């Protein structure tokens, strides 16, 4: 099978289109032919090995997993002899357990992994873009942020793959939502349900007189020190990236029961928890309460271009990679 591999950390020049043996499912595994995947900020971080703290999981000096790719959609083409939940021909969307392996033509996944069946009217492109944003935003907002109806929530990076989901989920949880994005994306974020949208090019959101119960930085463009003055007395600052300036607040800031800085390793949650969340997300999508935003799609052969585009940091929603079907 074909796969996009990398042997060392770097930029797109270290990506190689390689031939690999097609995997064989173990007794409790399913073999999936991948029809679509995405390139996410997590893939960029794993490609570069930056931030360096990520190397504790990906390999200190060189990558442990040679195939990137954090989410996928595809069709089950073989199952292990002990598999009962799925059958050949089922179409699924999935998040591999170690956050890698989806940039290949085939992948083996455990039967009880973080995956779910696609709805009949979904495209592979749409389904491939579900897991990363939703399985990040939902536990951050619901569990770490403990959002309740009426909370004021500020979402930084509201037009990205996590941010577009976060705006919609925060509204679903009953919050009053303010999104921060570029001027080009204000209308999109408004259409997703934000009560207010701030164009960061025109206004510094930290200079508002408004206090927020939750600030969710989905792209790592702020820090707790900068944002704490616009948090309520027991407000929670959530971030998807580990900025070293935030670490003291994360370690010791909670001791006095006031404002908190929180990082959550959502990708390390148990598969059983993620499966429950995917069922909830699927229900929201089918009910028309959650939209998956796709910026653009690239072919498998153009994947280096997809990485370069995502690395610029200006994508809207998700960037999809399609495979030959």
JOZI-V226056 format. One record per helix or strand. SS is the DSSP state (helix for helix, strand for strand). FROM is the first residue (numbers start at 0). TO is the last residue. If there is no record, write none. Layout:
SS_FROM_TO ; SS_FROM_TO
//
This chain:
strand_1_4 ; helix_11_13 ; strand_15_18 ; strand_28_38 ; helix_40_47 ; helix_51_57 ; strand_66_66 ; strand_71_78 ; strand_90_94 ; strand_103_103 ; strand_105_109 ; strand_113_116 ; helix_123_127 ; helix_130_143 ; strand_151_155 ; strand_159_159 ; helix_162_171 ; strand_175_180 ; helix_182_190 ; strand_195_198 ; helix_204_206 ; strand_211_216 ; helix_223_229 ; strand_230_238 ; helix_243_255 ; strand_259_262 ; helix_265_267 ; helix_270_285 ; strand_293_298 ; helix_299_310 ; strand_316_321
//
